[in-house]
């Protein structure tokens, strides 16, 4: 059965409403099952969707998560376990933190699509994805952004676009591949950027980076480590 969950907090933790959440609200969701649709909308400052160690979680297959946060100082902390899941994160504002984990120590994510769009300054993104047939797209517009990704191979791909200043992104893919795994296309425009891309395994790595600006430090390592 398909379930549709629209989570919006108005005052207290975990309250549900048809209106968007405003300043300093917290939403914690634990969703178990298949073919679920979860939509989270928060507007204002200091809102949270889960936070370490209390991650919000989705466990199951063919689920759809859309999280939209508008404002400053918001936190999005989510763990997704299962196959054929779609995760969309839209963040607008400054000093926001996004942490997304797909897969856990025993279960991988397969055929997962993750899209992150951030507009604003001084945001931090950390994503860890473990599984096969992964499509991960990240687009950032703004200054002083930090991106850290760890995608643990199997037909994986990453597409990173950053426009702004003082950006740092690290991308590690790792693992045994020779079945079309690894890939990275990154285009960074701005100044004082630092990129570290490490893709290793048994061959099958494609890296393409275009950086426009000054004071860039780019290190790319491919092959066995």
Secondary structure, 3 states (H helix, E strand, C coil): CCEEEEECCCCCCCCCCCCCECCCCEECCEEECCCEEEEEEEECCCCEECECCECEEEECCCCEEEEEEECCCCEEEEEEECECCEEEEEEECCCCEEEEEECCCCCCEEEEEEEEEEECCCCEEEEEECEEEEEEEEEEECCCCEEEEEECCCCCEEEEEEECCCCEEEEECCCCCCCCCCCEEEEEECCCCEEEEEECCCCCCCEEEEEECCCCEEEEEECCC
